[in-house]
Amino acid sequence: MKLLLHICCAVCLAAPIKKLKDEGCCITGYFYNPNIHPFLEFRRRIKALKVLHECEPFPVVYDEKYGLNEYLGKIEFGKNNRCHTCYELRLEACAEYAKANGFDAFTTTLLFSKHQNHKKIKLLGYEIEKKTGITFAYYDYRYLSDESSEIVKRRMIYKQSYCGCIFSEYERYKDTNRHLYKGNEIKSAIVGNNDGNTAIN
Ligand code: SF4
């Protein structure tokens, strides 16, 4: 089967790619994720995938256009359904690319993540199959997620700490102390530095 695999990130791909290859699928990857913000984070995740890709060679199509405007243009502000729209955006693009380029089926590494809404992604996949006429190949490799984490750790590949969009970044860090102003610590740093050019980050 000629399968187009939407890739959300290196971490979700790391262990399942071996499984898919073992099953005899002829896989092409498709990186398309306008939901990843900000720009340097987007670059970091592409770089992580390329590093993994060096050890696991197979054809991958990279869409490296930063999609902040595209993503924000699709989601509905103030409504609580952004993940549905985000999944749909990426799965539809994958299915359309598969259809236009002679693939037998499409799927996504989003199905391999313990952090995503697996049921919603599965349902959307089958809906898009009906709409586009391209087979949705369903897999559940969530049980490989610890192995994937081990692989990226061993290879020193960047592992993200939030889902992707600016909203998820806020949700991830809003209850932490990261980058909070800590007056006393900064004062002692300034006292210890006599060059008059202290940079506070
Ligand atoms: S939290 Fe993740 S899946 Fe949901 S909209 Fe943001 S990037 Fe997309």
Residues whose N, C-alpha, C, O or C-beta is under 5 A from the ligand:
A	BS01	SF4	N35 R82 C83 C86 C163 G164 C165 S168
